[in-house]
Amino acid sequence: MIKKIKKALEFMDIPPLSSIKDIKRQYKKLSKKYHPDATGSSNDRMFKFINQAYAVLRKNPQYRHDLYNLSYGEIRLMLDNL
């Protein structure tokens, strides 16, 4: 599962410590850009990949813990120090 999460983050160009809000924002941006109705059917495959990547990230809100084996407190400290 961790490999899927890493691939999804990389595919959607999302930094590993992004919030769920940031992931959703990037998903909306990419889905608008590659939606088949807006751009023609040539981007249908890309749109499906974006939806699959978002589904993986949405189903795993604790992905940061899985990726880095960090506690919530450690992640909070990292985010506060950015």
C-alpha positions in Angstrom: 0.0 0.0 0.0 2.9 2.4 0.7 4.1 2.0 -2.8 0.7 3.0 -4.2 0.6 6.0 -1.9 4.1 7.2 -3.0 3.2 6.7 -6.7 -0.1 8.6 -6.2 1.7 11.5 -4.5 4.4 11.6 -7.2 1.9 11.3 -10.0 -0.2 14.2 -8.7 2.9 16.2 -7.9 2.0 16.6 -4.2 4.6 17.0 -1.5 4.6 14.2 1.1 3.6 16.3 4.1 0.7 18.0 2.3 -2.6 18.3 4.1 -5.8 16.7 2.9 -7.0 20.1 1.7 -3.9 20.5 -0.5 -4.4 17.1 -2.0 -8.1 17.9 -2.7 -7.0 21.3 -4.3 -4.5 19.6 -6.5 -7.0 16.9 -7.5 -9.5 19.5 -8.5 -6.9 21.4 -10.5 -5.7 18.3 -12.4 -9.2 17.0 -13.0 -10.3 20.3 -14.5 -7.2 20.3 -16.7 -7.6 16.8 -18.0 -11.4 16.3 -17.9 -12.4 14.6 -21.2 -15.4 16.9 -21.7 -13.3 20.0 -21.4 -10.3 18.8 -23.6 -11.6 16.0 -25.8 -11.4 12.2 -25.3 -7.6 12.1 -25.8 -7.1 12.8 -22.1 -9.5 10.1 -20.9 -6.8 7.9 -19.7 -5.0 10.6 -17.8 -8.3 11.6 -16.1 -8.7 8.0 -14.9 -5.2 7.9 -13.5 -5.9 11.2 -11.6 -9.1 9.7 -10.1 -7.3 6.5 -9.1 -4.5 8.4 -7.4 -6.9 10.6 -5.6 -8.9 7.6 -4.5 -5.8 6.0 -3.0 -4.9 9.2 -1.1 -8.5 9.8 0.1 -8.9 6.3 1.5 -5.6 6.6 3.4 -5.7 9.9 5.4 -3.0 8.5 7.7 -0.6 8.1 4.7 2.0 10.4 6.4 2.3 7.9 9.3 2.6 5.0 6.9 5.2 6.7 4.7 7.5 8.0 7.4 6.5 5.9 10.4 6.1 9.1 12.4 3.8 9.8 15.3 1.2 12.5 15.0 3.2 14.7 17.3 6.4 14.4 15.2 4.4 15.4 12.1 2.8 18.3 13.9 6.3 19.5 14.9 7.6 19.2 11.3 4.6 21.2 10.0 4.9 23.9 12.6 8.6 24.4 11.8 8.0 24.9 8.0 
